[in-house]
């Protein structure tokens, strides 16, 4: 490596209007303003350009002298033609394991529990193992691989480490495929470079702190957008984010660790580039990641939980559901082939749990209501097809959400994002979204949903408010749930745990 240290603005104008330029911050501004108000600057510009002695570089016709042109590299030695600067030329497909082998057995919805990212870690372990010889797959993260429950990865590889070690160190060696250090900027830069030179990888992070690299994500997404239209620029592996330890699972760390806003930031980028997935369980998470690691030239954002939670779909059902990206859960709905009275929609693992719990309350206390449950895995399905390649047609959207029935939508992130994505839909005026509204603290897991009114009780009350036909029965149920919220408030402050009926709740079909 050759390191050249030079003054800022070196070889430019040393002084302009009595102010020093070379070697000062002014060299990074516009040192020579060339306009009618600064006629003397034109002479300074001419003096500067002549200092390069162009007569020694070009002939009388303005062509670069032949002996100088011969100094330029040719073929792949040219900077723009070097394969390492066009990583798609070097890209090889990953050897992919069969993700179905890691399936969680789900004999019926909600009958078993699993930690979604722990299951995913076993899949990543197999990816790392199968691609050891190719040496083209790495996992990047700010010291959170274990924290995000990707433990199984360390069964086949370690953290990359070339410095001194201590007796109590673990999972370190000079050939590890896991890159960890508490610096999101460092790892975003390394991962982008890794992808740009024809390899594969992913970035796993706490959801709240991925914001640290917002501007770096911006530039990579813009680069993907521009280069996708350049024929000779070959596609590279997608930039994949796994956001675990998410907003609804940070009750122990508190308000500082509760922020789902990266999704909002991502969806503002070009629709042809960005994808956002919120799988509701482990089998869906596996299906989504198999797709993401095979994809090219996208930014994939996947949000998943790391604690044990109910599992809803068998592997075959999960593959079908994730391929569609959105769908009605017939087993949770009771509207049959008729129009529902209300659509209960959900996107994200915790919102899905609370929605199904709300549906169970409605079915027990207001059994005459026809309820349709719609689950969203691919967030971009909410946009019209004219706005995003994954978007639903208006006909398909209306078939799921109806054109005139109330929609109670439980969403992982900020509610305004769902409105942003659906504002052109026919039934938008009947859409009511619950999500994170910047309320949080160190509390119980369920109380996090209560603070943000995403919990099952609020979802039921929202439904009653929009269905006058529930009458006195609805009013009585609403009062019962108001009392239940007060009981919850008292209970968690006395015992420090959620009520048994919350902790032990199970879906009963």
HELIX and SHEET records of a PDB file:
HELIX    1   1 UNK A   25  UNK A   28  5                                   4    
HELIX    2   2 UNK A   40  UNK A   50  1                                  11    
HELIX    3   3 UNK A   54  UNK A   56  5                                   3    
HELIX    4   4 UNK A   66  UNK A   69  1                                   4    
HELIX    5   5 UNK A   75  UNK A   77  5                                   3    
HELIX    6   6 UNK A   79  UNK A   81  5                                   3    
HELIX    7   7 UNK A   83  UNK A   85  5                                   3    
HELIX    8   8 UNK A   87  UNK A   89  5                                   3    
HELIX    9   9 UNK A   99  UNK A  102  5                                   4    
HELIX   10  10 UNK A  116  UNK A  130  1                                  15    
HELIX   11  11 UNK A  151  UNK A  155  5                                   5    
HELIX   12  12 UNK A  184  UNK A  196  1                                  13    
HELIX   13  13 UNK A  207  UNK A  213  5                                   7    
HELIX   14  14 UNK A  214  UNK A  227  1                                  14    
HELIX   15  15 UNK A  247  UNK A  249  5                                   3    
HELIX   16  16 UNK A  255  UNK A  257  5                                   3    
HELIX   17  17 UNK A  262  UNK A  267  1                                   6    
HELIX   18  18 UNK A  282  UNK A  294  1                                  13    
HELIX   19  19 UNK A  315  UNK A  324  1                                  10    
HELIX   20  20 UNK A  330  UNK A  332  5                                   3    
HELIX   21  21 UNK A  349  UNK A  365  1                                  17    
HELIX   22  22 UNK A  379  UNK A  382  5                                   4    
HELIX   23  23 UNK A  394  UNK A  401  1                                   8    
HELIX   24  24 UNK A  415  UNK A  422  1                                   8    
HELIX   25  25 UNK A  428  UNK A  430  5                                   3    
HELIX   26  26 UNK A  445  UNK A  451  1                                   7    
HELIX   27  27 UNK A  456  UNK A  465  1                                  10    
HELIX   28  28 UNK A  468  UNK A  470  5                                   3    
HELIX   29  29 UNK A  471  UNK A  495  1                                  25    
HELIX   30  30 UNK A  500  UNK A  503  1                                   4    
SHEET    1   A 2 UNK A  15  UNK A  16  0                                        
SHEET    2   A 2 UNK A  19  UNK A  20 -1                                        
SHEET    1   B 2 UNK A 113  UNK A 115  0                                        
SHEET    2   B 2 UNK A 308  UNK A 310 -1                                        
SHEET    1   C 6 UNK A 178  UNK A 180  0                                        
SHEET    2   C 6 UNK A 137  UNK A 141  1                                        
SHEET    3   C 6 UNK A 200  UNK A 206  1                                        
SHEET    4   C 6 UNK A 239  UNK A 244  1                                        
SHEET    5   C 6 UNK A 299  UNK A 303  1                                        
SHEET    6   C 6 UNK A 274  UNK A 277  1                                        
SHEET    1   D 2 UNK A 159  UNK A 160  0                                        
SHEET    2   D 2 UNK A 172  UNK A 173  1                                        
SHEET    1   E 5 UNK A 326  UNK A 328  0                                        
SHEET    2   E 5 UNK A 371  UNK A 376 -1                                        
SHEET    3   E 5 UNK A 342  UNK A 347  1                                        
SHEET    4   E 5 UNK A 406  UNK A 411  1                                        
SHEET    5   E 5 UNK A 431  UNK A 434  1                                        
END                                                                             
